Amino acid sequence: MKNMTVSRFADSVASKDPVPGGGSVAAVCGTLSAALSEMVAGLTLGKKKYAEFEDEMKEVKERALVLRNKLIDYIEKDSIAYNKVMDAYRLPKETEEEKALRNQVIEESSKLAATVPLEVAFTSYEILPLAEAAVARGNSNAITDGLVAAMLARTAVLSAILNVRINLGTINDEEFVSEYKTKSDELEANTIAYEKKILEYSPF
């Protein structure tokens, strides 16, 4: 999936097939956010005007690449997780044994379908400090690219969290649901606040 052209990926999202869906698109947003942060850092390196930030921009560039590669793999991982849920619901339920097995598989696959987007959300959140560095201390000619990186990171986090929450509704493990709900709520609040902070650097 990560090797698709943009056009083909968009066609896949637009199709009647439920995957790739919102979770994969969230991972795409995170991937692009990391890529933009990496770009701004690259445009800052080697410039005399920003010599004092050279080491920081090297770190931003390297870290952004790591996160970009991680998130691009989540594009397909999210679709795979969702397909496992769909497969679970297709299991036979004629006998009590079949029903019990089906319920168990639905529970396990739903947990996976909640775990993957939560990982996408936390990974995408890690881009925000990079975007902030790019906006605050990076090449001023590329400040809008850094701002877009921040907005995309926010979108990636909040979109992924939505996919966590919808899967929590089918999970019976109350401790799991409570833990994931708390993590999602806290991450959502932190992300909104962090994006707001970064956008305050905008001169526009």
TADADA-V837473 format. One record per backbone hydrogen bond with DSSP energy under -0.5 kcal/mol. NH is the residue of the N-H (numbers start at 1). CO is the residue of the C=O. If there is no record, write none. Layout:
nh=NH co=CO
nh=NH co=CO
//
This chain:
nh=4 co=1
nh=9 co=5
nh=10 co=6
nh=11 co=7
nh=12 co=8
nh=13 co=9
nh=14 co=10
nh=15 co=11
nh=25 co=21
nh=26 co=22
nh=27 co=23
nh=28 co=24
nh=29 co=25
nh=30 co=26
nh=31 co=27
nh=32 co=28
nh=33 co=29
nh=34 co=30
nh=35 co=31
nh=36 co=32
nh=37 co=33
nh=38 co=34
nh=39 co=35
nh=40 co=36
nh=41 co=37
nh=42 co=38
nh=43 co=39
nh=44 co=40
nh=44 co=41
nh=45 co=41
nh=47 co=44
nh=48 co=46
nh=50 co=47
nh=51 co=48
nh=53 co=50
nh=54 co=51
nh=57 co=53
nh=58 co=54
nh=59 co=55
nh=60 co=56
nh=61 co=57
nh=62 co=58
nh=63 co=59
nh=64 co=60
nh=65 co=61
nh=66 co=62
nh=67 co=63
nh=68 co=64
nh=69 co=65
nh=70 co=66
nh=71 co=67
nh=72 co=68
nh=73 co=69
nh=74 co=70
nh=75 co=71
nh=76 co=72
nh=76 co=73
nh=77 co=73
nh=78 co=74
nh=79 co=75
nh=80 co=76
nh=81 co=77
nh=82 co=78
nh=83 co=79
nh=84 co=80
nh=85 co=81
nh=86 co=82
nh=87 co=83
nh=88 co=84
nh=89 co=85
nh=90 co=86
nh=90 co=87
nh=91 co=88
nh=99 co=95
nh=100 co=96
nh=101 co=97
nh=102 co=98
nh=103 co=99
nh=104 co=100
nh=105 co=101
nh=106 co=102
nh=107 co=103
nh=108 co=104
nh=109 co=105
nh=110 co=106
nh=111 co=107
nh=112 co=108
nh=113 co=109
nh=114 co=110
nh=115 co=111
nh=116 co=112
nh=117 co=113
nh=118 co=114
nh=119 co=115
nh=120 co=116
nh=121 co=117
nh=122 co=118
nh=123 co=119
nh=124 co=120
nh=125 co=121
nh=126 co=122
nh=127 co=124
nh=128 co=124
nh=128 co=125
nh=130 co=127
nh=131 co=127
nh=132 co=128
nh=133 co=129
nh=134 co=130
nh=135 co=131
nh=136 co=132
nh=137 co=133
nh=138 co=133
nh=138 co=134
nh=139 co=40
nh=142 co=139
nh=143 co=140
nh=145 co=142
nh=146 co=142
nh=147 co=143
nh=148 co=144
nh=149 co=145
nh=150 co=146
nh=151 co=147
nh=152 co=148
nh=153 co=149
nh=154 co=150
nh=155 co=151
nh=156 co=152
nh=157 co=153
nh=158 co=154
nh=159 co=155
nh=160 co=156
nh=161 co=157
nh=162 co=158
nh=163 co=159
nh=164 co=160
nh=165 co=161
nh=166 co=162
nh=167 co=163
nh=168 co=164
nh=169 co=165
nh=170 co=167
nh=171 co=168
nh=174 co=172
nh=177 co=173
nh=178 co=174
nh=179 co=175
nh=180 co=176
nh=181 co=177
nh=182 co=178
nh=183 co=179
nh=184 co=180
nh=185 co=181
nh=186 co=182
nh=187 co=183
nh=188 co=184
nh=189 co=185
nh=190 co=186
nh=191 co=187
nh=192 co=188
nh=193 co=189
nh=194 co=190
nh=195 co=191
nh=196 co=192
nh=197 co=193
nh=198 co=194
nh=199 co=195
nh=200 co=196
nh=201 co=198
nh=202 co=199
//
